[in-house]
Amino acid sequence: MSMPAQALNAVSTARSTSYTKVAIAMHWSIAILIFLNVFLGFLMETFPKSNPGHDQVLFYHASFGSLIFGLAVFRLFWRSTHKPPALPSHIPSWQQTIAHVLHWVLYTLMFVVPLTGYLHRMAGGHPVSFFGMGDLPVLIGKNEPLRLLTDTLHVTLVWVLCILVVGHIGAALKHRFIDRDRVIQRMLGV
């Protein structure tokens, strides 16, 4: 095989084993926003509800949650139209199954966590502003039992999300430092 043909073959192989640039950008953007929003959620809880700081942090928390939801919709659309690279064949099938289930649970949580927060705000009679550019549609009226339920669901699901993200990071680090394979590089674009 000539040198240019080898180079083209290497590029083709890299493409088939890496995520697209859009998928990589979406992954890291959503990951950063989730970390930021979890931080804002915890920060919000340090303020008494009567403190103006609480409402200001809540404003950004709800806005970033809405942004995460919107990006997750786009990300799911992108994934449905762009097949992700297969996991390397050396990974046992049970680990591949766990990885696929974990990814779909994370996708589900990227939708359900913001939705429960949105329902919580609406059930409390509070509109959700998107960074002050306009309010999201109000789909339900004030409903105290639903407000309490969605508050509990939102907080519980955030904790589940945090635990699964730690597991996801742990698995990526295992692949990088213990297995020493290229699984993590697929999402780094290298």
C-alpha positions as CSV (number, residue, x, y, z in Angstrom):
1,M,0.0,0.0,0.0
2,S,1.4,3.4,-0.9
3,M,2.0,6.1,1.7
4,P,-1.1,8.3,0.8
5,A,-3.3,5.2,0.8
6,Q,-2.1,4.3,4.2
7,A,-2.8,7.8,5.5
8,L,-6.3,7.7,4.0
9,N,-6.9,4.3,5.6
10,A,-5.8,5.6,9.0
11,V,-8.2,8.6,8.7
12,S,-11.0,6.3,7.7
13,T,-10.3,4.0,10.7
14,A,-10.1,7.0,13.1
15,R,-13.5,8.2,11.8
16,S,-15.1,4.8,12.3
17,T,-13.8,4.6,15.9
18,S,-14.5,8.2,17.0
19,Y,-17.6,10.1,17.6
20,T,-18.5,13.0,15.2
21,K,-17.3,16.5,16.1
22,V,-20.9,17.5,16.7
23,A,-21.4,14.5,19.1
24,I,-18.2,15.4,20.9
25,A,-19.1,19.0,21.2
26,M,-22.6,18.1,22.5
27,H,-21.2,15.6,25.0
28,W,-18.8,18.1,26.6
29,S,-21.2,21.0,26.4
30,I,-23.9,19.1,28.2
31,A,-21.4,17.6,30.7
32,I,-20.1,21.1,31.6
33,L,-23.7,22.5,31.9
34,I,-24.8,19.6,34.1
35,F,-21.8,20.1,36.5
36,L,-22.6,23.9,36.5
37,N,-26.3,23.3,37.2
38,V,-25.7,20.8,39.9
39,F,-23.4,23.3,41.6
40,L,-26.0,26.0,41.2
41,G,-28.7,23.7,42.7
42,F,-26.5,23.1,45.7
43,L,-25.6,26.8,46.0
44,M,-29.3,27.8,45.8
45,E,-30.0,25.6,48.8
46,T,-27.4,27.6,50.9
47,F,-29.6,30.7,50.7
48,P,-32.8,31.1,52.7
49,K,-35.8,31.4,50.3
50,S,-36.3,35.0,51.5
51,N,-32.8,36.0,50.4
52,P,-32.7,37.6,47.0
53,G,-29.6,35.5,46.2
54,H,-31.8,32.4,46.2
55,D,-34.0,33.7,43.4
56,Q,-31.1,34.9,41.4
57,V,-29.4,31.5,41.6
58,L,-32.7,29.8,40.9
59,F,-33.1,32.0,37.7
60,Y,-29.8,30.7,36.3
61,H,-30.4,27.2,37.5
62,A,-33.8,27.0,35.7
63,S,-32.4,28.7,32.6
64,F,-29.4,26.3,32.4
65,G,-31.8,23.4,33.0
66,S,-33.9,24.5,30.0
67,L,-30.7,24.8,27.9
68,I,-29.6,21.3,28.9
69,F,-33.0,20.0,27.9
70,G,-32.8,21.7,24.5
71,L,-29.3,20.5,23.8
72,A,-30.4,17.0,24.9
73,V,-33.2,17.1,22.3
74,F,-30.7,18.1,19.6
75,R,-28.2,15.5,20.9
76,L,-30.8,12.7,20.7
77,F,-31.8,13.8,17.2
78,W,-28.1,13.8,16.2
79,R,-27.5,10.3,17.7
80,S,-30.6,9.0,15.8
81,T,-29.1,10.1,12.5
82,H,-25.4,9.4,13.2
83,K,-24.5,5.9,14.4
84,P,-22.0,6.0,17.2
85,P,-18.8,4.0,16.9
86,A,-19.0,0.4,18.2
87,L,-17.1,-0.4,21.3
88,P,-13.9,-2.4,20.7
89,S,-14.4,-6.1,20.4
90,H,-12.0,-6.8,23.3
91,I,-14.6,-5.4,25.8
92,P,-16.6,-8.3,27.2
93,S,-20.3,-8.3,26.1
94,W,-21.6,-7.8,29.7
95,Q,-19.5,-4.6,30.0
96,Q,-20.8,-3.4,26.6
97,T,-24.4,-4.1,27.7
98,I,-23.8,-2.1,30.9
99,A,-22.2,0.8,28.9
100,H,-25.2,0.9,26.6
101,V,-27.7,0.8,29.4
102,L,-25.8,3.5,31.3
103,H,-25.8,5.7,28.2
104,W,-29.5,5.4,27.7
105,V,-30.2,6.0,31.4
106,L,-28.1,9.2,31.2
107,Y,-30.0,10.3,28.1
108,T,-33.2,9.7,29.9
109,L,-32.1,11.7,32.9
110,M,-31.0,14.6,30.6
111,F,-34.7,14.9,29.7
112,V,-36.4,13.9,33.0
113,V,-34.4,16.0,35.4
114,P,-35.1,19.3,33.6
115,L,-38.7,18.3,33.0
116,T,-39.3,17.6,36.7
117,G,-37.7,21.0,37.6
118,Y,-39.9,22.7,35.0
119,L,-43.0,21.0,36.3
120,H,-42.0,21.9,39.9
121,R,-41.8,25.6,39.0
122,M,-45.1,25.6,37.1
123,A,-46.9,23.7,39.9
124,G,-45.6,26.3,42.3
125,G,-47.1,29.0,40.2
126,H,-43.7,30.3,39.0
127,P,-42.9,30.9,35.3
128,V,-39.6,29.7,34.0
129,S,-37.6,32.3,32.2
130,F,-34.9,31.4,29.6
131,F,-32.1,33.8,30.6
132,G,-34.6,36.7,30.6
133,M,-35.3,36.4,26.9
134,G,-38.8,35.1,27.5
135,D,-40.8,32.7,29.6
136,L,-41.3,29.0,28.7
137,P,-44.9,28.0,28.1
138,V,-47.0,27.4,31.2
139,L,-48.6,24.0,30.7
140,I,-50.2,23.5,34.1
141,G,-51.7,25.6,36.9
142,K,-50.6,25.9,40.5
143,N,-50.8,22.5,42.2
144,E,-49.3,22.0,45.6
145,P,-49.3,18.1,45.7
146,L,-47.6,18.1,42.2
147,R,-45.1,20.7,43.4
148,L,-44.1,18.6,46.3
149,L,-43.9,15.4,44.2
150,T,-41.8,17.0,41.5
151,D,-39.5,18.6,44.0
152,T,-38.8,15.2,45.5
153,L,-38.4,13.6,42.1
154,H,-36.1,16.4,40.8
155,V,-33.8,16.2,43.8
156,T,-33.7,12.3,43.8
157,L,-33.1,12.1,40.1
158,V,-30.2,14.7,40.4
159,W,-28.6,12.4,42.9
160,V,-29.1,9.4,40.6
161,L,-27.6,11.4,37.8
162,C,-24.6,12.4,39.9
163,I,-23.9,8.8,40.9
164,L,-24.2,7.6,37.3
165,V,-21.9,10.4,36.1
166,V,-19.3,9.4,38.6
167,G,-19.6,5.8,37.4
168,H,-19.3,7.0,33.8
169,I,-16.2,9.0,34.6
170,G,-14.8,6.0,36.5
171,A,-15.4,3.7,33.6
172,A,-13.7,6.2,31.2
173,L,-10.7,6.5,33.5
174,K,-10.5,2.7,33.8
175,H,-10.3,2.4,30.1
176,R,-7.6,5.0,29.9
177,F,-5.3,4.0,32.8
178,I,-6.0,0.3,33.5
179,D,-7.2,-1.2,30.2
180,R,-5.0,1.3,28.2
181,D,-7.3,1.1,25.2
182,R,-8.6,4.0,23.1
183,V,-12.2,4.1,24.4
184,I,-11.8,7.5,26.0
185,Q,-10.1,9.0,23.0
186,R,-13.3,8.4,20.9
187,M,-14.9,11.2,22.9
188,L,-11.8,13.4,22.9
189,G,-11.6,13.5,19.1
190,V,-8.0,12.3,19.1
